[in-house]
Amino acid sequence: MNPPDVNSLPDATSAWLDLVKRKVEAMRFGSVQIVVHEGRVTTVEATEKTRLPSSPADGPSIKG
């Protein structure tokens, strides 16, 4: 099944699709969550993660 053509969608749908696209393109690691209420997208939430080096050889360490 092919995704709908964004140019043929109503303005409200196009707006949240554009928002999701911008959020995804702006992050390296993370997630975008779409909240739907009564069949309408009401909220788009983005959570970005920062990955730290996994071993001392990968980067500086923090000593306490």
OpenMM code with the backbone's topology and positions (N, CA, C; nanometers):
from openmm import Vec3, app, unit

residues = "MET ASN PRO PRO ASP VAL ASN SER LEU PRO ASP ALA THR SER ALA TRP LEU ASP LEU VAL LYS ARG LYS VAL GLU ALA MET ARG PHE GLY SER VAL GLN ILE VAL VAL HIS GLU GLY ARG VAL THR THR VAL GLU ALA THR GLU LYS THR ARG LEU PRO SER SER PRO ALA ASP GLY PRO SER ILE LYS GLY".split()
positions = [
    Vec3(0.0840, -0.1176, 0.0000),
    Vec3(0.0000, 0.0000, 0.0000),
    Vec3(0.0888, 0.1243, 0.0000),
    Vec3(0.0613, 0.2168, -0.0887),
    Vec3(0.1390, 0.3399, -0.0979),
    Vec3(0.0879, 0.4437, 0.0003),
    Vec3(0.1793, 0.5227, 0.0598),
    Vec3(0.1345, 0.6297, 0.1492),
    Vec3(0.0614, 0.7364, 0.0688),
    Vec3(-0.0295, 0.8115, 0.1330),
    Vec3(-0.1029, 0.9146, 0.0599),
    Vec3(-0.0090, 1.0251, 0.0139),
    Vec3(-0.0444, 1.0879, -0.0968),
    Vec3(0.0307, 1.2020, -0.1479),
    Vec3(0.0041, 1.3209, -0.0556),
    Vec3(0.1096, 1.3753, 0.0038),
    Vec3(0.0943, 1.4852, 0.1000),
    Vec3(0.0264, 1.6051, 0.0357),
    Vec3(0.0461, 1.6267, -0.0934),
    Vec3(-0.0142, 1.7420, -0.1607),
    Vec3(-0.1656, 1.7305, -0.1738),
    Vec3(-0.2201, 1.6084, -0.1614),
    Vec3(-0.3642, 1.5902, -0.1752),
    Vec3(-0.4359, 1.5840, -0.0404),
    Vec3(-0.3624, 1.6000, 0.0693),
    Vec3(-0.4217, 1.5901, 0.2024),
    Vec3(-0.4752, 1.7248, 0.2486),
    Vec3(-0.5753, 1.7239, 0.3390),
    Vec3(-0.6230, 1.8498, 0.3968),
    Vec3(-0.5102, 1.9231, 0.4688),
    Vec3(-0.5221, 2.0550, 0.4825),
    Vec3(-0.4171, 2.1374, 0.5436),
    Vec3(-0.3783, 2.0903, 0.6832),
    Vec3(-0.4753, 2.0514, 0.7673),
    Vec3(-0.4452, 2.0088, 0.9040),
    Vec3(-0.3578, 1.8835, 0.9027),
    Vec3(-0.3870, 1.7894, 0.8145),
    Vec3(-0.3073, 1.6670, 0.8056),
    Vec3(-0.1671, 1.6992, 0.7560),
    Vec3(-0.1600, 1.7814, 0.6540),
    Vec3(-0.0310, 1.8210, 0.5994),
    Vec3(0.0537, 1.8910, 0.7057),
    Vec3(-0.0089, 1.9724, 0.7909),
    Vec3(0.0636, 2.0469, 0.8941),
    Vec3(0.1286, 1.9528, 0.9945),
    Vec3(0.0551, 1.8530, 1.0456),
    Vec3(0.1184, 1.7658, 1.1454),
    Vec3(0.2184, 1.6702, 1.0810),
    Vec3(0.1960, 1.6318, 0.9563),
    Vec3(0.2952, 1.5494, 0.8878),
    Vec3(0.4252, 1.6273, 0.8693),
    Vec3(0.4155, 1.7537, 0.8330),
    Vec3(0.5341, 1.8385, 0.8195),
    Vec3(0.6057, 1.8534, 0.9535),
    Vec3(0.5293, 1.8702, 1.0610),
    Vec3(0.5870, 1.8833, 1.1943),
    Vec3(0.6629, 1.7569, 1.2333),
    Vec3(0.6028, 1.6411, 1.2110),
    Vec3(0.6684, 1.5134, 1.2430),
    Vec3(0.7962, 1.4998, 1.1609),
    Vec3(0.7894, 1.5327, 1.0338),
    Vec3(0.9073, 1.5228, 0.9476),
    Vec3(1.0202, 1.6114, 0.9984),
    Vec3(0.9888, 1.7351, 1.0369),
    Vec3(1.0916, 1.8267, 1.0878),
    Vec3(1.1534, 1.7738, 1.2165),
    Vec3(1.0705, 1.7203, 1.3058),
    Vec3(1.1215, 1.6688, 1.4332),
    Vec3(1.2128, 1.5482, 1.4107),
    Vec3(1.1747, 1.4589, 1.3218),
    Vec3(1.2561, 1.3410, 1.2933),
    Vec3(1.3889, 1.3822, 1.2297),
    Vec3(1.3841, 1.4741, 1.1365),
    Vec3(1.5068, 1.5175, 1.0684),
    Vec3(1.6021, 1.5911, 1.1624),
    Vec3(1.5494, 1.6532, 1.2686),
    Vec3(1.6311, 1.7333, 1.3595),
    Vec3(1.7029, 1.6502, 1.4655),
    Vec3(1.6654, 1.5234, 1.4812),
    Vec3(1.7269, 1.4448, 1.5879),
    Vec3(1.8115, 1.3314, 1.5332),
    Vec3(1.9078, 1.2917, 1.6150),
    Vec3(1.9938, 1.1796, 1.5786),
    Vec3(1.9436, 1.0508, 1.6425),
    Vec3(1.9104, 1.0570, 1.7717),
    Vec3(1.8543, 0.9432, 1.8442),
    Vec3(1.7330, 0.9929, 1.9209),
    Vec3(1.6253, 0.9188, 1.9213),
    Vec3(1.5086, 0.9587, 1.9985),
    Vec3(1.3815, 0.8989, 1.9420),
    Vec3(1.2705, 0.9600, 1.9807),
    Vec3(1.1415, 0.9110, 1.9337),
    Vec3(1.0448, 1.0277, 1.9158),
    Vec3(0.9491, 1.0064, 1.8273),
    Vec3(0.8412, 1.1027, 1.8059),
    Vec3(0.7122, 1.0276, 1.8318),
    Vec3(0.6305, 1.0828, 1.9195),
    Vec3(0.5038, 1.0194, 1.9556),
    Vec3(0.3899, 1.1077, 1.9068),
    Vec3(0.2910, 1.0467, 1.8422),
    Vec3(0.1737, 1.1175, 1.7925),
    Vec3(0.0556, 1.0794, 1.8803),
    Vec3(-0.0114, 1.1792, 1.9380),
    Vec3(-0.1272, 1.1553, 2.0237),
    Vec3(-0.2534, 1.1886, 1.9437),
    Vec3(-0.3479, 1.0935, 1.9429),
    Vec3(-0.4720, 1.1086, 1.8679),
    Vec3(-0.5886, 1.1150, 1.9650),
    Vec3(-0.6791, 1.2097, 1.9426),
    Vec3(-0.7997, 1.2233, 2.0255),
    Vec3(-0.9183, 1.2359, 1.9313),
    Vec3(-1.0111, 1.1424, 1.9412),
    Vec3(-1.1307, 1.1382, 1.8569),
    Vec3(-1.0968, 1.1463, 1.7081),
    Vec3(-0.9955, 1.0686, 1.6678),
    Vec3(-0.9598, 1.0601, 1.5274),
    Vec3(-0.8759, 1.1751, 1.4740),
    Vec3(-0.8347, 1.2676, 1.5599),
    Vec3(-0.7535, 1.3827, 1.5196),
    Vec3(-0.6213, 1.3813, 1.5924),
    Vec3(-0.5151, 1.4155, 1.5230),
    Vec3(-0.3851, 1.4306, 1.5889),
    Vec3(-0.3912, 1.5581, 1.6707),
    Vec3(-0.3688, 1.5436, 1.8017),
    Vec3(-0.3773, 1.6601, 1.8903),
    Vec3(-0.2418, 1.7029, 1.9447),
    Vec3(-0.1475, 1.6102, 1.9510),
    Vec3(-0.0164, 1.6411, 2.0084),
    Vec3(0.0911, 1.5620, 1.9356),
    Vec3(0.2043, 1.6269, 1.9119),
    Vec3(0.3224, 1.5596, 1.8595),
    Vec3(0.4333, 1.5854, 1.9607),
    Vec3(0.4838, 1.4769, 2.0216),
    Vec3(0.5877, 1.4894, 2.1242),
    Vec3(0.7176, 1.4290, 2.0722),
    Vec3(0.8286, 1.4975, 2.0984),
    Vec3(0.9594, 1.4464, 2.0574),
    Vec3(1.0473, 1.4333, 2.1808),
    Vec3(1.1127, 1.3192, 2.1922),
    Vec3(1.2079, 1.2945, 2.3003),
    Vec3(1.3410, 1.2614, 2.2354),
    Vec3(1.4408, 1.3425, 2.2640),
    Vec3(1.5721, 1.3193, 2.2050),
    Vec3(1.6646, 1.2597, 2.3097),
    Vec3(1.7470, 1.1654, 2.2678),
    Vec3(1.8413, 1.1001, 2.3580),
    Vec3(1.9819, 1.1411, 2.3199),
    Vec3(2.0667, 1.1515, 2.4198),
    Vec3(2.2078, 1.1783, 2.3973),
    Vec3(2.2845, 1.0534, 2.4354),
    Vec3(2.3525, 0.9965, 2.3406),
    Vec3(2.4271, 0.8735, 2.3656),
    Vec3(2.5668, 0.9088, 2.4126),
    Vec3(2.6071, 0.8480, 2.5219),
    Vec3(2.7401, 0.8681, 2.5773),
    Vec3(2.8312, 0.7548, 2.5338),
    Vec3(2.9633, 0.7774, 2.5340),
    Vec3(3.0561, 0.6699, 2.4961),
    Vec3(3.0356, 0.5478, 2.5858),
    Vec3(3.0505, 0.4295, 2.5287),
    Vec3(3.0252, 0.3068, 2.6048),
    Vec3(3.1482, 0.2553, 2.6784),
    Vec3(3.2676, 0.3001, 2.6419),
    Vec3(3.3871, 0.2538, 2.7116),
    Vec3(3.4851, 0.3698, 2.7277),
    Vec3(3.5770, 0.3590, 2.8223),
    Vec3(3.6742, 0.4678, 2.8449),
    Vec3(3.7554, 0.5000, 2.7193),
    Vec3(3.7800, 0.4025, 2.6336),
    Vec3(3.8568, 0.4262, 2.5114),
    Vec3(3.7799, 0.5130, 2.4129),
    Vec3(3.6443, 0.5168, 2.4268),
    Vec3(3.5609, 0.5918, 2.3333),
    Vec3(3.5577, 0.7419, 2.3645),
    Vec3(3.5952, 0.7814, 2.4845),
    Vec3(3.5879, 0.9218, 2.5183),
    Vec3(3.6301, 0.9462, 2.6604),
    Vec3(3.6202, 1.0725, 2.7058),
    Vec3(3.6623, 1.1062, 2.8420),
    Vec3(3.5719, 1.0415, 2.9458),
    Vec3(3.6286, 1.0123, 3.0606),
    Vec3(3.5503, 0.9539, 3.1678),
    Vec3(3.5225, 1.0582, 3.2752),
    Vec3(3.4218, 1.0304, 3.3545),
    Vec3(3.3855, 1.1175, 3.4660),
    Vec3(3.4305, 1.0472, 3.5940),
    Vec3(3.5147, 1.1119, 3.6712),
    Vec3(3.5648, 1.0516, 3.7965),
    Vec3(3.5042, 1.1253, 3.9140),
    Vec3(3.4629, 1.0484, 4.0148),
    Vec3(3.3978, 1.1094, 4.1291),
    Vec3(3.4751, 1.1162, 4.2519),
] * unit.nanometer
topology = app.Topology()
chain = topology.addChain("A")
for resn in residues:
    res = topology.addResidue(resn, chain)
    for name in ("N", "CA", "C"):
        topology.addAtom(name, app.Element.getBySymbol(name[0]), res)
